[in-house]
Amino acid sequence: MLRFYDTLSREKREFAPRKDGEVSLYACGPTVYDVPHLGHARTALTYDILVRFLRWQGHDVVYVANITDIDDNIIARAQRENSTEPEIAATYEAEYIRQLDRLGIEHPTHRTHATDYIAEMIGVIEVLLERKMAYTLDSGVYFDVSELDDYGALVHRTADDLRETAMARVEADDEKDDPLDFALWKAAKPGEPTWESPWGPGRPGWHIECVAMALGILGPGFDIHGGGSDLAFPHHENERAEAVATGQPFANTWIHSAMINVGGEKMSKSLNNFTTLADILDNHDPRVLRLLMLQTHYRKTMEVNGDALAAAAQALDRFNAFDRSAASAGVVASTPDQAILDEVIEAMNDDLGTPKALATTFETVRAANAAIAANDLELAASLKATLDEVLSVLGLAPAESAGDDEDSAAIDALVAERDEARANKDFETSDRIRDELAAQGIVIEDSPTGATWYRKK
């Protein structure tokens, strides 16, 4: 039984899609005004794993991930760099996608852009005004929080609570009826991009963008809304408020991934512990970062530092080493062990329990290595098939073997020469060849079935 922790109900609930065999998912993407960081990576990875698992279990998944391509930060950067908002957005969207591709994040079914849904946003705002859930001022159109009885439900706070705390994070506007009221449409300001609307030229508020895109593609009552936990308030609560206020059901399940710590503190630019995704991927196998993130449950804050990355690299090499040993022993994947797959599925069914799923996977590696050592190649073949399937779902499939590069044959010959030297106890020659290959970044691993080699990352 598949269960997810639902932020709105604060409990694990059995997941039942609105249509059997089909899952509709909307997850908030980035505002593209800067290079992607580790927080972006963790959020994207959470929903990548969710989609991979659902599809593995036979669901047809429609996954929408948006790009916010108009925003105060984009406008400010365009002004600083004497550029335009579309140029800034296009530049950083391309970099975001490029880095996620390196991390092995599969593309969503739809990658929507806010500026393509202006007409839909205006339509939602018109409904809110008709239903007396919004009002107009010279500065724009605002949602009337006082008209929604359960405002704050997603974060389990009352409107009064929110007014009294820093959670409100709203722009000061003396004309607004309530400091919690938020902009649906912002009146045009000099030097800013604008679109025509029934309320004059302007641009949309942040929250209305996601409502229009989610409902426009997935329709009312879609299955899952996701995003980072930092978006639960105000963004996701305001989305929920807008949608509910139109009289339509919104997301049936809310899933939020937790934040990242660096040196024990939340990663942020203000603390100068901001780490870009490229910084990590330039220096580590992308699967190291994936493995590190999957070792922590998506709802728990995780630490990223040099020691954690080194440990993840060492753990990842257990998969790589088995793959090389299996190739050396002539093990070809056969039929997976269904009992092991069922253990992984049971772990993942419990709110995407990737740490437990990985524990089962490492146990399988140990058993597979033992099978090769015992020359039980039939068992090894079944366990290899099992590992291949699970690692593919987790995005941790081993890299290609040594390869078909033009110098691979020469390396093979040197490794064979070293094997012969070792067999003849000519350790001087054996060591010389090992050192020669090491200087080229080639690592040799000895096993009972012979030596294998791979290129050091």
C-alpha positions in Angstrom: 0.0 0.0 0.0 1.5 3.3 -1.2 1.4 6.0 1.5 2.6 9.6 1.5 2.9 12.1 4.3 0.4 14.8 3.5 1.4 18.3 4.7 -2.2 19.4 4.9 -3.5 16.6 7.1 -0.2 16.0 8.9 -0.4 12.3 8.5 0.6 9.5 6.2 -2.3 8.7 4.0 -2.9 5.9 1.5 -2.4 7.2 -2.0 -5.3 6.7 -4.3 -5.0 8.6 -7.6 -8.2 10.2 -8.9 -8.0 7.8 -11.9 -6.7 4.3 -11.6 -3.2 3.9 -13.1 -2.7 7.6 -13.8 -1.0 10.1 -11.5 -1.1 13.9 -11.9 1.8 15.8 -10.2 2.7 19.5 -10.1 6.0 20.5 -8.5 7.2 24.1 -8.2 10.4 24.8 -10.1 12.8 27.7 -9.8 12.7 31.4 -10.4 15.4 31.6 -13.0 17.6 34.6 -12.1 20.8 32.8 -10.9 22.6 29.5 -11.2 21.1 26.4 -9.5 22.2 25.4 -6.0 22.0 22.3 -3.9 18.6 23.1 -2.7 17.3 23.1 -6.2 18.9 19.8 -6.7 17.3 18.2 -3.7 13.9 19.4 -4.6 14.2 18.2 -8.2 15.6 14.8 -7.1 12.7 14.2 -4.7 10.2 14.4 -7.5 12.4 12.7 -9.9 12.5 9.7 -7.6 8.8 9.9 -7.0 8.1 9.9 -10.7 10.6 7.1 -11.4 9.0 4.9 -8.7 5.4 5.5 -9.7 6.3 4.6 -13.3 8.2 1.5 -12.2 5.0 0.5 -10.4 3.0 0.8 -13.6 1.5 4.3 -13.3 1.2 6.7 -16.2 2.5 9.9 -14.7 1.8 13.4 -16.0 4.4 15.6 -14.3 4.3 19.4 -14.5 7.3 21.4 -13.3 7.1 25.1 -13.8 9.6 27.9 -14.5 9.0 31.3 -13.0 10.3 33.6 -15.7 9.0 36.9 -14.4 9.7 38.1 -10.9 11.2 41.0 -8.9 14.6 39.2 -8.8 14.6 38.7 -12.6 13.7 42.3 -13.2 16.4 43.5 -10.8 19.1 41.4 -12.4 18.1 42.5 -15.9 18.5 46.1 -14.8 21.8 45.5 -13.1 23.2 43.7 -16.2 21.6 46.1 -18.8 19.8 43.1 -20.2 16.2 42.1 -20.6 14.0 39.8 -18.4 13.5 37.2 -21.2 17.3 37.0 -21.7 18.0 36.6 -18.0 15.3 34.0 -17.6 16.5 32.0 -20.7 20.1 32.1 -19.6 19.5 30.7 -16.1 16.8 28.3 -17.2 19.2 26.7 -19.6 21.8 26.5 -16.9 19.3 25.0 -14.5 18.3 22.3 -17.0 21.9 21.6 -17.9 22.9 20.9 -14.3 19.9 18.8 -13.7 20.7 16.7 -16.8 24.1 16.1 -15.3 22.5 14.9 -12.1 20.3 12.5 -14.1 17.0 14.3 -13.4 14.5 13.2 -16.0 12.6 15.9 -17.8 9.0 16.5 -16.7 6.1 15.8 -19.0 5.5 19.6 -19.2 7.9 22.3 -18.3 5.7 25.4 -18.1 6.6 29.0 -18.2 4.6 31.6 -16.2 4.6 34.1 -19.1 2.8 31.6 -21.3 -0.2 31.5 -19.0 -1.1 35.2 -18.5 -4.6 34.7 -20.0 -5.3 31.8 -17.7 -4.1 33.9 -14.7 -6.4 36.7 -15.6 -9.3 34.2 -15.9 -8.7 33.0 -12.4 -8.5 36.5 -11.0 -11.8 37.4 -12.7 -13.5 34.4 -10.9 -12.0 35.5 -7.6 -13.4 39.0 -8.1 -16.8 37.7 -9.1 -16.9 35.6 -5.9 -15.9 38.6 -3.7 -12.7 36.9 -2.8 -10.5 39.7 -4.1 -10.6 43.5 -4.4 -8.8 46.1 -6.5 -6.6 49.0 -5.6 -4.6 51.4 -7.6 -1.5 49.2 -6.9 -3.2 46.0 -8.2 -5.7 43.3 -7.4 -5.4 41.6 -4.0 -6.7 38.3 -2.5 -9.0 39.0 0.5 -7.7 36.6 3.2 -10.6 37.4 5.5 -13.0 35.8 3.1 -11.4 32.3 3.4 -12.3 30.6 6.6 -9.4 28.2 6.7 -6.6 30.4 5.6 -3.3 29.0 7.0 -4.5 25.4 7.0 -1.5 24.1 5.1 0.9 25.3 7.8 -1.6 24.7 10.6 -1.8 28.3 11.7 -4.7 30.7 12.0 -4.7 34.0 10.1 -4.3 35.7 13.5 -1.2 33.6 14.3 0.3 34.5 10.9 -0.3 38.2 11.4 1.6 38.1 14.6 4.7 36.3 13.3 7.4 36.9 10.8 5.9 34.1 8.7 3.7 36.7 7.0 6.6 38.1 4.9 4.3 40.4 3.0 5.0 43.7 1.4 3.9 46.7 3.3 1.0 48.5 1.7 -1.1 50.8 3.8 -4.0 50.6 1.4 -4.5 46.9 1.8 -7.4 45.7 4.0 -5.2 43.2 5.8 -1.4 42.8 5.9 -1.8 39.2 4.9 -3.7 40.0 1.7 -1.4 39.3 -1.3 -1.2 40.5 -4.8 -2.9 38.6 -7.6 -2.1 41.3 -10.2 0.5 44.1 -9.8 -0.1 47.4 -11.5 2.6 48.5 -14.0 5.7 50.3 -12.7 8.1 52.3 -14.9 10.8 50.1 -16.5 9.0 46.8 -15.8 7.5 44.3 -18.3 3.7 44.5 -18.4 0.7 42.8 -19.9 -2.7 44.1 -20.6 -5.5 43.2 -18.2 -9.1 44.3 -17.3 -7.4 46.2 -14.4 -4.9 48.0 -16.6 -1.3 47.1 -17.6 0.7 45.1 -15.1 2.1 41.6 -14.3 0.9 38.7 -12.2 1.6 37.9 -8.6 3.7 34.9 -7.9 1.1 32.5 -6.5 -1.5 33.0 -9.2 1.0 31.7 -11.7 1.2 28.2 -10.3 -2.6 28.0 -9.8 -3.2 28.8 -13.4 -0.6 26.4 -14.7 -1.5 23.5 -12.4 -5.3 23.8 -13.0 -4.8 24.6 -16.7 -2.9 21.4 -17.4 -3.9 18.9 -14.7 -7.4 20.2 -13.9 -9.2 20.4 -10.5 -8.5 17.8 -7.8 -5.1 16.7 -9.2 -3.2 14.1 -7.2 0.0 15.6 -5.8 1.4 19.1 -5.4 5.1 19.2 -4.4 7.9 21.6 -3.7 10.5 22.5 -1.1 9.4 22.9 2.5 10.4 26.6 2.3 7.5 27.1 -0.1 4.8 25.8 2.2 4.2 29.4 3.4 3.4 31.8 1.9 3.6 30.4 -1.7 1.7 27.0 -1.4 -0.8 28.3 1.2 -1.6 31.2 -1.1 -2.0 28.9 -4.1 -4.3 26.7 -2.1 -6.3 29.7 -0.9 -6.7 31.0 -4.5 -7.8 27.7 -5.9 -10.2 26.9 -3.1 -11.7 30.4 -3.3 -12.6 29.8 -7.0 -14.8 26.9 -5.8 -12.5 24.2 -7.3 -10.6 21.4 -5.5 -6.9 21.8 -5.7 -4.2 19.2 -4.8 -5.3 16.0 -3.0 -1.9 15.5 -1.5 0.8 18.0 -0.5 4.4 16.7 -0.4 7.3 18.8 0.8 11.0 18.1 0.6 13.3 19.4 3.4 16.2 21.8 3.2 19.9 21.3 3.1 22.4 22.3 5.8 26.1 23.2 5.2 28.2 23.1 8.3 25.2 22.6 10.5 23.4 25.7 9.2 20.7 26.1 6.6 22.3 26.9 3.3 21.8 30.5 2.3 23.6 33.3 0.5 23.4 35.5 3.6 25.4 33.0 5.6 28.0 32.7 2.8 27.6 28.9 2.7 25.9 28.9 -0.6 27.0 26.0 -2.8 26.1 25.8 -6.5 25.2 22.5 -8.1 27.9 23.0 -10.6 30.5 23.3 -7.8 29.6 19.8 -6.7 29.1 18.1 -10.1 32.4 19.5 -11.4 34.3 17.6 -8.6 32.2 14.5 -8.0 30.5 11.8 -9.9 26.8 13.0 -10.1 25.7 9.7 -8.7 27.6 10.5 -5.5 25.4 13.5 -4.9 22.3 11.4 -5.8 23.3 8.7 -3.4 24.1 11.1 -0.6 20.7 12.7 -0.9 18.8 9.4 -1.1 20.5 8.2 2.1 18.5 10.8 4.0 14.7 10.7 3.9 13.3 13.5 1.7 11.4 15.0 4.7 14.5 15.3 6.9 17.0 18.1 6.7 20.3 16.8 5.4 24.0 17.8 5.7 26.2 18.3 2.7 30.0 18.6 3.4 33.2 17.1 2.2 33.1 14.1 4.6 29.6 13.2 3.6 30.4 13.4 -0.1 33.6 11.2 0.5 31.5 8.6 2.4 28.9 8.6 -0.4 31.6 8.2 -3.0 33.0 5.2 -1.1 29.5 3.7 -0.8 28.8 4.2 -4.5 32.0 2.4 -5.4 30.6 -0.7 -3.9 28.1 -0.8 -6.8 30.8 0.0 -9.3 33.1 -2.6 -7.9 30.5 -5.3 -8.1 29.7 -4.3 -11.7 33.3 -4.7 -12.6 33.6 -8.0 -10.8 30.5 -9.4 -12.5 31.8 -8.4 -15.9 35.2 -10.1 -15.1 33.4 -13.3 -14.0 31.2 -13.3 -17.1 28.0 -12.8 -15.1 25.1 -11.8 -17.3 21.9 -10.5 -15.6 19.1 -13.0 -15.6 15.8 -13.0 -13.7 15.6 -10.6 -10.8 14.9 -11.9 -7.3 11.3 -10.8 -6.7 11.6 -11.1 -2.9 14.3 -8.5 -2.8 12.4 -6.3 -5.2 9.4 -6.6 -2.9 11.5 -5.4 0.0 12.5 -2.3 -2.0 9.0 -1.7 -3.0 7.7 -2.0 0.6 10.3 0.6 1.7 9.4 3.0 -1.1 5.7 2.5 -0.6 6.2 3.9 2.9 6.5 7.6 2.0 9.4 7.1 -0.5 11.7 5.4 2.1 14.9 5.6 0.1 17.2 5.0 3.1 15.6 1.6 3.8 15.5 0.8 0.1 19.2 1.5 -0.2 20.0 -0.6 2.9 18.3 -3.6 1.1 20.3 -2.7 -2.0 23.7 -2.8 -0.2 22.7 -6.1 1.4 22.1 -7.4 -2.1 25.5 -6.2 -3.2 27.1 -8.2 -0.4 25.2 -11.3 -1.3 26.1 -10.9 -5.0 29.8 -10.5 -4.3 29.6 -13.6 -2.1 27.9 -15.5 -4.9 30.7 -14.6 -7.3 33.4 -15.6 -4.8 31.6 -19.0 -4.3 31.4 -19.3 -8.1 27.6 -19.5 -7.9 27.1 -17.6 -11.1 23.4 -18.5 -11.4 22.7 -16.7 -8.1 25.0 -13.9 -9.0 23.2 -13.4 -12.3 19.8 -13.1 -10.6 21.2 -10.7 -8.0 22.8 -8.6 -10.8 19.4 -8.3 -12.5 17.9 -7.2 -9.2 20.5 -4.6 -8.7 20.3 -3.4 -12.3 16.6 -2.8 -11.9 16.7 -1.1 -8.5 19.7 1.1 -9.3 18.0 2.2 -12.5 14.9 3.3 -10.6 17.1 5.2 -8.2 19.1 6.8 -10.9 22.3 5.1 -9.6 23.0 2.7 -12.5 26.7 2.0 -12.8 28.6 4.0 -15.3 29.6 2.4 -18.5 32.4 -0.2 -18.1 35.9 0.6 -19.0 34.8 1.6 -22.5 35.5 1.2 -26.2 38.0 4.1 -26.3 40.8 3.6 -28.8 43.3 3.0 -26.0 41.1 0.5 -24.2 42.8 -2.4 -26.0 46.2 -1.2 -25.0 45.1 -1.0 -21.4 43.6 -4.5 -21.6 46.9 -5.8 -22.9 48.9 -4.1 -20.0 46.5 -5.5 -17.4 46.9 -9.0 -19.0 50.7 -8.6 -18.9 50.5 -7.6 -15.3 48.3 -10.6 -14.5 51.0 -12.8 -16.1 53.7 -11.1 -14.2 51.9 -11.6 -10.9 51.3 -15.3 -11.7 55.1 -15.6 -12.3 55.8 -13.7 -9.1 57.5 -11.0 -11.1 56.3 -8.3 -8.7 58.7 -5.7 -10.1 57.0 -5.8 -13.5 53.6 -6.0 -11.9 54.2 -2.9 -9.8 55.7 -1.0 -12.7 52.6 -1.6 -14.9 50.3 -0.7 -12.0 52.1 2.6 -11.4 52.2 3.3 -15.2 48.5 2.9 -15.4 47.8 4.8 -12.2 49.6 7.8 -13.7 47.1 7.6 -16.5 44.2 7.6 -14.0 43.6 3.9 -14.4 42.7 1.9 -11.3 43.3 -1.8 -11.2 41.3 -4.1 -8.9 42.3 -7.7 -8.3 39.8 -10.4 -7.6 39.7 -14.2 -7.5 38.4 -14.1 -11.1 41.1 -11.8 -12.4 42.0 -8.1 -12.5 39.6 -5.4 -13.8 40.2 -1.8 -14.4 38.4 1.5 -14.6 39.2 5.2 -15.1 39.3 7.2 -11.9 36.9 10.1 -11.8 
